[in-house]
Every structure is written in structure tokens, then in C-alpha cells.
Amino acid sequence: QVQLVESGGGLVQAGGSLRLSCAASGSARSLKAMGWYRQAPGKGREVVATIAGGISMYDDSVKGRFTISRDYGESTVFLQMNSLKPEDTAVYYCWAWIVGATYWGQGTQVTVSS
């Protein structure tokens, strides 16, 4: 079993930056991939960025603005978000995957004001 706890959300003005963190506990060292999804009001959950085996992937809407990284020793994944836009406003969820199971954090709110 894996537990994911996010932190770092908040309110920021457009053009600002935030850094999200997600700490994994339990069988965290078995995780093959980690990442971030988001869900805006009235919309479905969508992938933001993932990292697996040192390879990161991004949704086109955040490329060049967001950076995902992982500290394997601490089983933590980060999302550095720069040049934030109002359309980035959403609940951001940490995601982790191991063969046969997917895990989610509780979510952290990010609000970008114009």
C-alpha cells in the first residue's frame, strides 16, 4: 500500500510561481511512475506531467512552464509551476503507479487570479 500526501498549493497572481510536493510512504520504493493530474471546476481530471525512469512527459498546455522532478531517495515528486495562468486553476492530484495498482493523493487547490 502507498500513501500520497500533497502540499504547496495556494493562491497566486497570474505570472507567478508555485511548487507542489508529493511525499509517498508505504511501499514507495516500488513505484514505477509518479506524476500530477488536475481537475478544474466542471471538467474531467487531466494529466499534467509524469515521470518514469527519469523520463518526464508534459501536457502541451504546460510545456515550457512546468517542470516535474523526483527525489527517488525521499520518494517525493515535485511540480515547479512558473508563468501561471488563470486557466491553470484546478485541484492538483499526485498520482503514482506500480504494476497492478494506481494511487492518488487527496488533492491540493491551486488558484491563479488574473
TILUM-897817 format. One record per residue (C-alpha): residue number from 1; chain; x, y, z. Coordinates in nm, 3 decimals, m for minus. Last residue first. Layout:
N
+-----+-------+---------+---------+---------+
:  nr : kette :       X :       Y :       Z :
+-----+-------+---------+---------+---------+
: NUM :     A :       X :       Y :       Z :
...
+-----+-------+---------+---------+---------+
This chain:
114
+-----+-------+---------+---------+---------+
:  nr : kette :       X :       Y :       Z :
+-----+-------+---------+---------+---------+
: 114 :     A :  m0.598 :   3.744 :  m1.322 :
: 113 :     A :  m0.602 :   3.517 :  m1.019 :
: 112 :     A :  m0.445 :   3.172 :  m1.020 :
: 111 :     A :  m0.591 :   2.921 :  m0.776 :
: 110 :     A :  m0.418 :   2.592 :  m0.697 :
: 109 :     A :  m0.603 :   2.357 :  m0.465 :
: 108 :     A :  m0.431 :   2.044 :  m0.335 :
: 107 :     A :  m0.554 :   1.689 :  m0.391 :
: 106 :     A :  m0.613 :   1.388 :  m0.167 :
: 105 :     A :  m0.334 :   1.186 :  m0.323 :
: 104 :     A :  m0.394 :   0.910 :  m0.571 :
: 103 :     A :  m0.263 :   0.556 :  m0.617 :
: 102 :     A :  m0.267 :   0.314 :  m0.908 :
: 101 :     A :  m0.214 :  m0.061 :  m0.881 :
: 100 :     A :  m0.121 :  m0.370 :  m1.080 :
:  99 :     A :   0.233 :  m0.278 :  m1.172 :
:  98 :     A :   0.308 :   0.031 :  m0.967 :
:  97 :     A :   0.174 :   0.375 :  m1.039 :
:  96 :     A :   0.165 :   0.705 :  m0.856 :
:  95 :     A :  m0.052 :   1.011 :  m0.891 :
:  94 :     A :  m0.050 :   1.346 :  m0.709 :
:  93 :     A :  m0.364 :   1.546 :  m0.761 :
:  92 :     A :  m0.394 :   1.914 :  m0.844 :
:  91 :     A :  m0.728 :   2.086 :  m0.784 :
:  90 :     A :  m0.766 :   2.347 :  m1.052 :
:  89 :     A :  m0.669 :   2.696 :  m1.166 :
:  88 :     A :  m0.421 :   2.660 :  m1.453 :
:  87 :     A :  m0.664 :   2.855 :  m1.672 :
:  86 :     A :  m0.584 :   3.166 :  m1.467 :
:  85 :     A :  m0.225 :   3.142 :  m1.592 :
:  84 :     A :   0.095 :   3.054 :  m1.408 :
:  83 :     A :   0.425 :   3.167 :  m1.552 :
:  82 :     A :   0.606 :   2.905 :  m1.345 :
:  81 :     A :   0.492 :   2.576 :  m1.191 :
:  80 :     A :   0.753 :   2.353 :  m1.029 :
:  79 :     A :   0.598 :   2.012 :  m0.976 :
:  78 :     A :   0.772 :   1.788 :  m0.727 :
:  77 :     A :   0.779 :   1.414 :  m0.660 :
:  76 :     A :   0.895 :   1.259 :  m0.337 :
:  75 :     A :   1.014 :   0.907 :  m0.266 :
:  74 :     A :   1.290 :   1.051 :  m0.043 :
:  73 :     A :   1.574 :   0.868 :  m0.216 :
:  72 :     A :   1.399 :   0.882 :  m0.550 :
:  71 :     A :   1.373 :   1.260 :  m0.545 :
:  70 :     A :   1.154 :   1.323 :  m0.845 :
:  69 :     A :   1.117 :   1.615 :  m1.082 :
:  68 :     A :   0.840 :   1.775 :  m1.285 :
:  67 :     A :   0.885 :   2.111 :  m1.454 :
:  66 :     A :   0.605 :   2.345 :  m1.557 :
:  65 :     A :   0.621 :   2.646 :  m1.789 :
:  64 :     A :   0.791 :   2.522 :  m2.107 :
:  63 :     A :   0.522 :   2.262 :  m2.165 :
:  62 :     A :   0.212 :   2.333 :  m1.957 :
:  61 :     A :  m0.069 :   2.326 :  m2.216 :
:  60 :     A :   0.106 :   2.060 :  m2.424 :
:  59 :     A :   0.068 :   1.806 :  m2.143 :
:  58 :     A :   0.405 :   1.703 :  m2.016 :
:  57 :     A :   0.629 :   1.397 :  m2.013 :
:  56 :     A :   0.933 :   1.322 :  m1.800 :
:  55 :     A :   1.187 :   1.045 :  m1.843 :
:  54 :     A :   1.398 :   0.957 :  m1.539 :
:  53 :     A :   1.267 :   0.604 :  m1.527 :
:  52 :     A :   0.916 :   0.739 :  m1.503 :
:  51 :     A :   0.797 :   1.098 :  m1.470 :
:  50 :     A :   0.451 :   1.235 :  m1.538 :
:  49 :     A :   0.305 :   1.576 :  m1.611 :
:  48 :     A :  m0.034 :   1.749 :  m1.630 :
:  47 :     A :  m0.277 :   1.465 :  m1.687 :
:  46 :     A :  m0.647 :   1.553 :  m1.693 :
:  45 :     A :  m0.934 :   1.503 :  m1.449 :
:  44 :     A :  m1.268 :   1.596 :  m1.600 :
:  43 :     A :  m1.416 :   1.942 :  m1.611 :
:  42 :     A :  m1.687 :   2.132 :  m1.424 :
:  41 :     A :  m1.442 :   2.301 :  m1.190 :
:  40 :     A :  m1.082 :   2.222 :  m1.295 :
:  39 :     A :  m0.926 :   1.884 :  m1.232 :
:  38 :     A :  m0.554 :   1.830 :  m1.230 :
:  37 :     A :  m0.312 :   1.541 :  m1.270 :
:  36 :     A :   0.043 :   1.511 :  m1.143 :
:  35 :     A :   0.307 :   1.242 :  m1.171 :
:  34 :     A :   0.470 :   0.930 :  m1.047 :
:  33 :     A :   0.597 :   0.616 :  m1.220 :
:  32 :     A :   0.745 :   0.280 :  m1.127 :
:  31 :     A :   0.670 :   0.293 :  m0.755 :
:  30 :     A :   0.834 :   0.007 :  m0.568 :
:  29 :     A :   1.031 :   0.242 :  m0.341 :
:  28 :     A :   0.703 :   0.387 :  m0.215 :
:  27 :     A :   0.581 :   0.071 :  m0.043 :
:  26 :     A :   0.446 :   0.280 :   0.245 :
:  25 :     A :   0.505 :   0.650 :   0.204 :
:  24 :     A :   0.496 :   0.890 :  m0.087 :
:  23 :     A :   0.553 :   1.263 :  m0.046 :
:  22 :     A :   0.405 :   1.494 :  m0.305 :
:  21 :     A :   0.533 :   1.847 :  m0.346 :
:  20 :     A :   0.389 :   2.138 :  m0.540 :
:  19 :     A :   0.592 :   2.447 :  m0.622 :
:  18 :     A :   0.417 :   2.770 :  m0.710 :
:  17 :     A :   0.503 :   3.056 :  m0.944 :
:  16 :     A :   0.357 :   3.387 :  m1.055 :
:  15 :     A :   0.257 :   3.516 :  m1.396 :
:  14 :     A :  m0.108 :   3.535 :  m1.299 :
:  13 :     A :  m0.142 :   3.604 :  m0.929 :
:  12 :     A :  m0.111 :   3.326 :  m0.676 :
:  11 :     A :  m0.344 :   3.143 :  m0.438 :
:  10 :     A :  m0.238 :   2.814 :  m0.283 :
:   9 :     A :  m0.097 :   2.469 :  m0.334 :
:   8 :     A :   0.229 :   2.354 :  m0.180 :
:   7 :     A :   0.148 :   2.017 :  m0.029 :
:   6 :     A :   0.049 :   1.670 :  m0.143 :
:   5 :     A :   0.038 :   1.349 :   0.058 :
:   4 :     A :   0.048 :   1.011 :  m0.115 :
:   3 :     A :   0.002 :   0.681 :   0.068 :
:   2 :     A :   0.117 :   0.353 :  m0.082 :
:   1 :     A :   0.000 :   0.000 :   0.000 :
+-----+-------+---------+---------+---------+
